[in-house]
């Protein structure tokens, strides 16, 4: 019986228009994920696609064994959980529609593998064959984490014969990840630890699940950070200034124990996780400011004592595209008070998401944040390397 030996998703490390991105498990040396992501008898490795970078045709590569010696077979792969084409009875139709709904929400974004003739050598082994994906939903699905099980088949007469299954995990991001993330794969025994991490994709894709635009993705990342029940504010930087210790931040989240972070830590998290999804955020500092009453991350808007004035030598946030008075900020560290009476106990909490920095307009970030002192902008955009 024919066997699937290998399935390759990221077979071209210099392009992402028809195949997957270059990724690694985490910052640890030796965790680079290379094709074949699926190999017979070994654990399956994940793949990631940048949906806006993909062209009209997406392909994989696969290799087979135990085929007809010096012969050919027509081979394809279909969704292993595809509902039967002709359900029968009430229960059959119920199962059919339930499977369709589950597929639409959670299921196979890779579609099916288009059939093609595969040649085998005298030992019954094929070469590394290129296959086109058909009916895939990679470009329509938005940010997410998906699993696919393919049922591989060869054609015998007019019948398709099953000969194996392969399981695959796929991360979808919106575009080629921006800095600090890179796509260059080094040679000569060196490893690029700035390739996208699977550990970070797990968090970013979960927080921004379903985002179909970069603005939506950055918003969801900012909200996901600020609303996380494990986090609370402390003016000390906990996760480094250069580099950003993303591995430590992710480890704390995974451990599930409460921890603290400050504005720089929040700006690092928002920028780094958003840019992993293809956004274009930078980190920037404002200097010397006394704040109005604000609600730090982890605070309860209904508790008056959680609304505090701060005297800061500096405050760091994520900026969209550039730093400047007319530019826009994403601040996951705090919520502003949009109530116009600053002398009462009424507060209208507002998380700054794509909020114009501005000056004196009540809808501006600066107006709602700053009570006194100049709050000067340091026009030094940063994207800190991850470690």
N, C-alpha and C positions, 0 to 999 in steps of 0.2 A: 504494500500500500504506500502511496505517495506520502511524504512528510514535509511539513514546513520546517525549514532549518533556521531562517533568519527573516526579520522584517526591519527595514531601515526607514526612518522618518527624516532625520537630519543627515542626508547623504551629501549635501553640498554646503560646506562650512563658510563659503564666500557669498551666499545668497539666501534670501528667505522668501523669494517670490513664488516658489513652487514646492518648497519643503519647509521643515521645521527650523526653529532658532537654535543657536548654540547655547547650551545651558549646563549647569553643574548642580550637584546636590546642595552644597553649601560652600563656605570659605575654606574648608579643609583640603589640603593638598591630596590629590588622588581621587577626587569626587567628580571629575569631569565626566559628563554623560556623552558617550559617543555611539554612533550607529555601529552595529544593529541594536536598537533599543529592545527588540525582542529576539531572543536566541533560544533554540530548543534546549530544554533542561535547565535554564537559568531564570532567575527572577526578572520580570519585565521592568524596564526603565521607562520613565515618562518622557513625553515630548511636549513642546510648546510652540504655538503658532502666533504670529503677529497678523491679525486678520486684515488690516488696512494695507499691509505690504504684499499680500498674496495676489498673484495674477489670476487669470481666468482658469488656468489648469493647475491642479495640485496633484502631485505624484508621490508614490512611495516606491521602494524597491524591495524585492523578496527573493529568496533562494530556496530551492527544494531538493529533496533527495528521494531515492527509491522509485524513480520514474521509469518509464520504458527505455531500455537501452537503445541509444541512438534513435529515439522516437520523439514524438511531440504530444503534448496534451493541451487542451484548452482549459485554462484555470481562471477562477474568479474567487472573490470572497464576498459574502453577504452578511448583513446584520444577523447575528445568531438569535436575536430576540424579535425579529420581524414577525408581526402577526401573520397567521395563515391567510392566503389570498381568498379563500372561500370558507369563512367560518360557518358552522352549522349549529342550529338550535339556539335557544335564548342564552344559555351559558356561553356558548361559543362566541356569540356576538358581544356579550358583556366583556369577556376576556379580550376580544379584539379591540374594542374601544378603550379599555383600560390601558392596554399596552401602547396604543397610539398616544394617549395622553401622557403617560410616563415617559415615552420617548421624546415627546415635544419638550418636556420640562427638563429632564435629567439625561436623556439618552444620547445615542450615537450621533456625534457631529461629524464624524469622518465619512459617513455615507457607506457606499459599497466600493469594492475593488473591481474595476471593469475587466471583463474577461479578455484574455489574449492567449495566443499560442506560445507555449513554453517548450523549448528544445532541451533534450537530455543527452548527455554524452554516453560513452560506452559503459561507464560505471553507474549510470542511472542518476547522475547529478546534473542540476541545471546551473547556469551562470546566475549572476545577480541581475534579475529581470526588473525592468521599470514598468510600473502599473499606474494607470490614471484612476483617481478617485471620482466617483460619480454620485450625484445626489447628496453631496456633503453639505453641511450647514456651517462651515467654518466662518464664512464671511457675513453670516446673518445672525450669529448667536450672541455676540457681545462677550464681555468678560465672564469667565467661568472655569469650572473644573469638571471634566467629563470623562466617562469611561466608555470604551467600545469593546465588544467581543465580536470578532469576525469568525464566521464559519467558512472554511476554505473548501472548495469543491472543484472537481475535474469533470469534464463531460465525457460520458460513455454512451455512444449512440445519441439518443434524444434525451437522455436522463443526466441530471447532475448528481454526482456521488460525493458525499461528505468525506473528507479525509483528515480534518484537523481543525482546531480552534486556537485563536490567539487573543489575548487580552491586552488592552492598551489604555493608559491614562494620558489625558491631553489637557494642557492648560491653554486657555485662550486669552491673549492680551490684545490691545487695540492697535498697537503699532510697534515698530522696533523700539525696544527700551532705550530711554535717554539716560544721560549721565546721572550718577556715576557708572551706570551699567554700560558694558561694552559688548561687542560681538567678535572681536579679534581673538582667534585661537592661536596661541603661541606655539612655537616649535622648539626643537633642541632641548627637550626635557623641561622647559619652563611651562608654568601654568598661569593663566589669567584668572585671578580670583574675582575679577569684576564682571565676569559673565553672569547672567541672571541665575539666582539661586532658586532651586525648587522649594527650599524651606521658606523663602520670602514669597514665592508665588502662591504657596498655600494660604498665607495670610492675606496678601493683596487681592487675590482672586475671590476669596471668601468675602472680604469687606466690600469689594466693588462688584459683587455678583450681579450680572445682568446689564451692567453699564454698556451703552452703545456709543457714547461720545466721550472724548477726553475730559470735557467739563464735568460730565456726570461721574466719571471715574474719580477725578480729584475730589469732588464733593463727597462721594461715598467713603473714600479713604479718610478724609478729614472728620466726617461724622463717625466712622468706625473707631477712630482713635479716641475722639473726645467722649464718646458714649461708653467706652470700655470700662466696666465696673472694677477692674483690677487697678486702674491708674488713678493717681492723685498728684497734686502739684507740690513741688519743692523747688526753691530758687537755685539749687545746686545742679550742675550738669552731671548726669550719672552715666551717660553712654558715650563720652568722649567728644573732643573737639576736632581732632584730626588724627586718625580716621574716625568714622562713626562706627561704633561697635554694634552693628546690626545683629550679629550673631547672639550677643548677650541679650538684646531687647527681645528677639524672637524666642530665646530660651526662657526668659522670664514669662512671656505670654504662655508658652507651652506648659510651664510648670503650674500655672494657675494660681499663683500666690500674689497678693497685692504688692505693688511696688510704686515708687515715685519717679517722677521725671520733671524736667523744667522746660522752658520755652525752646531752647536749642534742641533738646531731645525730641520735642514734638515736631519742630520744623524739619529735623532730619528724617523722622518717620514719615511725615506727610510727603515730603519731596521724594524720598528714596522709593517708597512704595508706589506713589503715583507715577513716577517716571518709569518704574518697572513695567507699568501697564501701557507706556507710550506717551505719557503726558510731558509737558514742558515747564516744570517748576524749577525755581532757584531759591536758595536761602539767602536772606538779607537781614541786616541789623539796623535798628533804630536806636539812637543813643540819648541818654539823659531825659527821663520822663517820670513824672508823677501821674499815676493813673486815677481815673474815676473809680468808683466801685465796680469791680469786675468779679466774675465767677470763674475761679481756676478749675482746671480739669479735675474731675472727681467731686466737684462741689454740688450741693443740692440747691437748686434755684429757690426752693420754698423755705430755706433756712437763712435768716438774715445774717447770721454770723459768718456764713460762707461767702458773702459778698464783701470784698476787701479792697482797700486802697493800697497800692504798692508804690514804693520809690525805687525805680530801677535805673541802674547805670546803663543798661542795654536791654533790648528785647529783640528776639529773633523770630521771624516767621517765614513761611513759604510764599513766594511771589510768582505770579503767572507771567512768563516770558522775560520780564525785566523789573528792575527796582526803580521807583519814581513816584512822584506825587500823584500822577494820573494812572498809575498801574494798580493792579488788583492783588489782594492778599488772601491766603488760606491760613487761618490761625487755629490749629487744633488744640492749643494750650488753654484757651479761655473762651468765655462767652461775655459779650458786652451787654450793657443795660440800655435798651432802646426807649425806656420811659423818660420823658422830658423833665420830670420833676426829680432832681437829684437829692432833694432834702426829705423825701418821704420814704416809706418802706416798701413802696411798690416797685417791682423790677420786671422788666420784659426781657428775658434772656434771648440772646441772638448769637449764634455761632458764625463767625466771619468766614464766609465761603464766597470766593470771587467778589470780595467787597473792595470797592475803590478806596485807596488810601486817602486821597483827598486832603482837605484842609479844614474848612469851616462849615461845610454842609452837614446838617444833622444826620444825613444818610451815609456819611463818610466814616471810615474806620478810625481815622485820626481823631475826629471830633468826639466820637464815643469812647475812645480809649484814654485820651490825654486830658488831664486836668490842668497841669502846669509844667513848666520847663520846656525847652525848645523842641525836644524829640526830633533831632536831626537824623537824616538818613545817611547811612554809610553805603555808598554805591559800589559795593564789592560783592557781586553775585557768587555764590558758592554751591558746589555739589561735592560733598565729602565722600571720599572713597570709603567703601564698606570693608569691615573686617570682623 
